[in-house]
Structure formats: C-alpha cells, structure tokens
Amino acid sequence: MPHPLQAARDALSTLFPVNCAGCGVRDTGVCDACRRELRAACVPEVGMLGSLPLASAAHYGDRLRILADAFKERGRVDVARVLAPLLRASLLALLRSLPERPHDLVLVAVPSRRSARAARGFDHVQLLLEHAVAQPGVGGLAHTRKVRDQAALNREQRAENLDGALRARPELRGANCVIVDDFATTGSSLREAQRALESAGARVLGAAVVARVIKHNITSANS
C-alpha cells in the first residue's frame, strides 16, 4: 500500500500539472528532453567498492542532481518513475556480473533516517525499487541510533557518522543479499550496510545504485 502522503501527491500532480522537475518547462512532470538526457546517460558499469561489487547506471551529473533534489527534498514522487529505469539497469548489470545468480536473491534497501522519512512521507529507496522491479525491497536494515544528515559531511565525517549505525534483521542470516541505494557518494552507507548484513550472517553479493557521484574510491571490477 502506498503511503497516504505519496498517494495524495500523485493525485495532485495528475489533477494540477506541474513544471518539469528537471528543467522547469511548464505543464509536465518530467519533460521529454530531460527523459532523453537520462536515457543517453545510462551506461551501466560494475566496479569494486573495497570488497563490494557496486553497479551504477550513470554519473551524477547536473540533471540527475536536480531531479534527485526534486524527488528527495521537494516531494516529487513522480520523479521515481523516471529514475527507476536507471536503477533497473544497474541491478541487471550487477546480476550479469555475478558468477552465478541465486534464485533466492533478497534486495535490501538502505534505510533513510527516521526524521527524513517522516518529512518526505515516504521511503524514497523503497519507492524507487517498487517502480524498478515492481516490488519493494526488504526492510532488512534499521538504525540503531540517530545519525546526522550526510549531505553536509565530508568523507571522514560520513564514515564516522554511520560507523555501527545499522542493524540487520536476524532473519537474513544465510540470505543472498544485494544492497540497494539511490546514489553512491563516498560509499559510507553501502559499507555500513554491508557490515551490518554480514555481521547478521547474510551473504552480500553486491550493491546497486542509480548513479555514482565520484569514482576515485571505486575500482574497476577487472582490476
């Protein structure tokens, strides 16, 4: 069931057309030009974030940044449908890169901070997954303590902020998991999710994101 706020926003965007979330052109959710730009930017690749295979579909360019801000900060849930194909492409690239594809794969979404989720009225990664694969990911991770907003933190502060902050459900012991998030900036969220899942006895096969923000901490899967 969609969150009531999400359903209300979807209904309002249908009844009262809005400006394009990517460029501002009138009377369209995301215009054809912005959609074409995203399709052209979709070049999936799989690299390594430490020991974690990481698939991403695009680089975090200006258009993606604007769309992500509209989606996460301004409640533009319609943008999820436009970003979802990129996440789907990322997931497919990761699965193709695996030596073997388990039939019991579990998609585990990185959770938002509780305050951020309450402010948005929806879990943005879960919503992306619903549009990307027609089903939500498993809520297998939860915060064990309050964490700060990552946006204003540098690499070291992000790592410290999330160190030991997540706990995985014990039911995931032995499960074959893929971690799913929206964007990879420094990789701190993904590394912490990997640690929590492996500490609970899960097998983490890799991670998939819509786009990567920077690459100097991500190595080629072939290197």
FIBA-822581 format. One record per residue: residue in three letters; x, y, z of N, C-alpha, C, O in turn. Coordinates in steps of 0.05 Angstrom, whole numbers, plus 5000, padded with zeros to 4 digits. Each point is the difference from the previous one (the first is absolute). Example, Ala and Ser with C-alpha at 12.3 -4.5 7.8 and 13.67 -1.06 7.14 Angstrom:
! residues 2
ALA526448865156498250245000501850245000502150005013 SER497250214973501650245001498550225014501050225004 
END
This chain:
! residues 223
MET501749765000498350245000501850255000501850025016 PRO497750174966501550255000499450175025497849985011 HIS504250174997499650185023497850204992500050094977 PRO498349995042497850194994501050264988498850114982 LEU503549995028501150254989500949964971499650174983 GLN501649605012500949944973497649994981500050114978 ALA497849755030497649984984498850274994499250064978 ALA500850115043498950274997501750174980498950144983 ARG503749835019501850154982499649914971500050164982 ASP499849575015499649904973497450114988499950084977 ALA498049925039497450094991500150304993498950084979 LEU502450085037500250284995501650064975499350184985 SER502849675010501650044977498549934974500650114979 THR497449715024498349944977497950214995499550084977 LEU499350025044497950204998501150274993498750154985 PHE503649915026501250274996502849974989501949985016 PRO498450024958502749964988502150195011499450235006 VAL503049674997502150165012502250054979499949894978 ASN502050275030502350044982501849765000500149855020 CYS501450124959502049784998501950015024501250215005 ALA499249575008501849995023502950024992501750065017 GLY498949914957502750024992500950264988502250095004 CYS495950044981500850254987498050235004500550234993 GLY497149715018498150215006498050064979498350185003 VAL501849684974498150054978497249955011499649825017 ARG498450334974497350005012498449754993500449884978 ASP497850055040497849804995501049724993498849864984 THR503450065029500849724996501749925025501550165011 GLY498249594997501549915023503049994995501550135014 VAL499349714966502850004991499850004969498849824988 CYS502350385000499650044971501549804983501849865010 ASP497550124965501349814981503050054998501549814998 ALA499350445001502850074997501649895024502249894996 CYS496850155028501449905024500049705000502049885008 ARG495949994984499949714998502049894980501449815005 ARG498950334972501949914980502950035011501749834995 GLU498750395020502750055011500749775020502349915001 LEU495850015015500549785019500549744986501849845007 ARG496650104972500549754985502750004987501349795000 ALA499650444990502650014988502349975020502149904994 ALA497350195031502049985021500249725012501949945015 CYS496249894978499949735013502149824987499549884978 VAL502850095035502149824991500849835024501950075014 PRO496749714992500649855024502849895001501149924980 GLU500050075044502649885004500249895028498650095018 VAL503149724985500549875026502950045008501849924986 GLY498650205038502750035010500149885028498249855008 MET503950205006500449895027500350235020501750184997 LEU496749815024500250195022501249835023498649875015 GLY504150134987501349815018499549724991500749934978 SER498049915039499449724993497249974988499149784994 LEU499450455003497249994992499750074970500650224992 PRO498449594992499350074972497850225000498049965013 LEU502550254972498150225000499250074971501750074984 ALA495749905010499050074974498650275000498650065019 SER501950104961498750264997499450044971501349904982 ALA496650265013499150034972500950264987500050024976 ALA500950175040500750264988501850155019500349935024 HIS500950294966501550185017497950215011498050064987 TYR502650055036498250195013500550284989501350175012 GLY497549874964500350264987497950205010498549955018 ASP501550294969498350215009497049934998498550065018 ARG500749804961497249944996499149805022497850035012 LEU503849774994499349815021499950145027498349945017 ARG503650254988500050145025497450155004498950005022 ILE500250144958497650165001497549815005498350065016 LEU501649724969497849825003500049865027497949975013 ALA504549964997500249885026499150195022498749925019 ASP502050344978499150195020497050035000498750025021 ALA500149984955497150024998498749765013497950035013 PHE503249744983498949755010500249985030498149945014 LYS504350114996500649955029499350245018499249965023 GLU501150284966499650235018497450154994499150155018 ARG499749824959497650154993497649834995497950094990 GLY502349655018497749834999498949934972497749934997 ARG504050094983499149944972500249704995501949904988 VAL496149955022500049714998499849914971500849784994 ASP498250394988499949934972502749954988500349864980 VAL501850265032502749964989501049725004501849904985 ALA497149955034500849725005499749844975501749824994 ARG496250234990499549844976502250054979500549834983 VAL500750415018502150074980502749895009501649934983 LEU498950065043502549905010500149695001502149884999 ALA495550005003499849715003501449844978501349805006 PRO498450284968501449844980503050005003501349804993 LEU499850415018502950005005500749805022502049854998 LEU496450145023500549805021499749724989501549825007 ARG496450144977499649734988502449924983500949775001 ALA500250424983502349944984502449935017501649824993 SER498750325029502249955019499849725012501949855001 LEU495750085008499549735011500649784980501249805006 LEU497950244969500549804979503049974995501049784996 ALA500550455003502949994996501449845022501849844995 LEU497350215030501249855022499449704998501849845004 LEU495750094990499349724998501649864978500849775003 ARG499550374975501649884977502949965008501349824988 SER499750345030502849985008500649785020502349925004 LEU495649975008500449805021500749734987498949934979 PRO503049925033500749744990497649814998499849844981 GLU498450185038497549855000497850175012500550165018 ARG497149814972497850165009498149835018498649834990 PRO501550225036498249845018497150064995499250224993 HIS499149575010497250044995498650145023497850104997 ASP503549905027498750115023501250285008500450055024 LEU500250114956501250265004498250185016497650024995 VAL503550135025498650195016501050284995502450055004 LEU495950134988500850284996499550155027497850015009 VAL504450105002499850145026500550294996502250084992 ALA495850095013500350294996501450125024499549935023 VAL502350264971501350165021497850185012498850154985 PRO500849855041497950165012500750305002502350075005 SER495750104993500350285005500050055030499049835015 ARG502050404993499650085028497050035006498550084982 ARG500749855042497250015007498850284995497850034990 SER503750185018499050274996499750074971498050144992 ALA503849774991499850064971497749854988498650114984 ARG501049645024497749854990497350135008498250014985 ALA501750095040497650125010499450264984497850074994 ALA504450095001499650254986499149954971498450164990 ARG502649634997499249954972497249884999498550054981 GLY500949785039497549854999500249744985498049874996 PHE504550064996500449744986502949935003501750175005 ASP498949574990502849905000500950014971499049844984 HIS502850345009500650054972501449764986499549954977 VAL502249905037501349774988498049784995500149874979 GLN498250085040497949804996498250084977499349824984 LEU500050435013498450094978501449954973498749924981 LEU503850155018501649944975499949714993499749934977 LEU500749905043500049714995497249904990499949834983 GLU498050285029497349924991499650064970498949844986 HIS502150395005499850074972502049854983499449944977 ALA502949995034502149874984499449704996500549904978 VAL498649965042499649714998497249915008499649765004 ALA498650434998497249945006499649875027497949875005 GLN503950175013499749915028501950155018502250074991 PRO497049985034501850145018502349825009499749755000 GLY502550375008502149855012499349925028498150095012 VAL503649744999499649915028501050215019502250114996 GLY496249965024500950195020501749855020499449985024 GLY502949934967501749835016502050145017501449885016 LEU498750394981502050165016498550215015498050114991 ALA503049955033498850215017502250155014502149885006 HIS497550375000501950165015500049925030497949965011 THR504450025000500249945029500350255017499749995024 ARG500750244963500350265014499550224980499849954976 LYS500050295033499650234983502650064985502249975010 VAL497550114965502350084984499450274988497750084997 ARG504450064996499750274988499449984970500549794988 ASP498550425001499650024971502749994987501850155007 GLN498549674974502649964987500850224981502450034994 ALA495750124996500450194978502350205006501550064982 ALA498750045042501950215007502749885011501750165008 LEU498649584992502349885012502149924979499349944977 ASN503350075031502149914982500349705002498549875015 ARG503450014971500349714999500549885027498749815008 GLU503150315008500749895026497650035019499449815015 GLN499250414984497750055017497749814993498649915018 ARG501050034957497949824991500649725011498249865011 ALA504350054987500749745010499649985030498949805010 GLU502050405005499650015029497150015007499149875020 ASN499350284965497250045006498549734999498149965015 LEU502749874966498549754995501349765013498849784999 ASP503550255012501449775011498349865022499550125020 GLY499849634974498449855019497150095003498749935020 ALA500350234961497450125003497749824991497650065006 LEU503049734979497949834989500049725013502049905008 ARG495649984993499749735010498349854979498050114991 ALA502749645003498549844981498249815015500649915023 ARG497150034965498249815012501249725002501349914981 PRO498449955041501249735003498949814980501349804993 GLU496350254996498849824980501649994974499649824984 LEU502250375012501650004976502549835002501549984980 ARG498949895042502349815002499849794978498049874996 GLY504250114989500149814978498950094974500249864980 ALA498550385020498750104975502150114981502050105008 ASN497449884966501650124979498950284994497950034989 CYS503650185020499050274999501450184980502449974995 VAL496150214994501050224984499150265014497650045004 ILE504250145002499450255013499150204978501350024979 VAL496650135026499050194981499950285013498950035022 ASP502150174964499950285009499550174976500049914978 ASP499550355027499550184978502650094986500449964976 PHE501550155040502550104988502449915018499749975024 ALA502650004963502449945014501850255000501050084979 THR499450035044501750245002502849925010501850004984 THR498549945041502549905010500049705004502149875004 GLY495550014996499849715005499649935029499849775007 SER500050445011499849945029497449855006500149815016 SER497750274973497549865005500049714991499149825014 LEU502150134962500149734990501949835016499349775006 ARG502950345003501949845016498749935027500349785009 GLU498350415003498749945026497849804996499649825017 ALA498950194961497949804995501349734996498949805010 GLN503350194976501449744996500949895027499649765005 ARG501650415012500949915026497749885017500349795012 ALA497550364988497749915017498949744990499449825016 LEU500350154958498949754989501949775004499149785008 GLU503450264988501949785004500349925030500449775006 SER499350435011500149955029497649835008500249855019 ALA497650174966497649845006500049734987498249845002 GLY504050114983500249744987499049994972499849784988 ALA499650455000499050004972502450004981502350075008 ARG497249844968502150004979499450244981497950004987 VAL503850195012499650244984501449964973502449984998 LEU496050014981501049944973500950264986501749994981 GLY497250245027500850254987498050225007498249965017 ALA502150264970498250235004499350134974501649984980 ALA496150155019499150134975498950285008498550025019 VAL502350184965499050275004499250124973500849904979 VAL497650325022499350144976502450114987500449974976 ALA501350185039502350134989502250035021499549985024 ARG502850064966502450045017500750304999500050124978 VAL500749995045500750285001502950044994500850184984 ILE501049665028502850024995501149724996498749805008 LYS503650174980501049734993502749945012501049774997 HIS500450425016502849945008500249795021502249905004 ASN495650035009500149785019498749744989499649815015 ILE499850194959498849774987501949914979500750154982 THR500149605019501949894981498549824980497849915005 SER503550054972498849834980499749725010501749905016 ALA496249974977499549725008502149814988500449785009 ASN501050324970501949834987502950065010501949864991 SER498450335027502750075009500949835023502250035010 
END
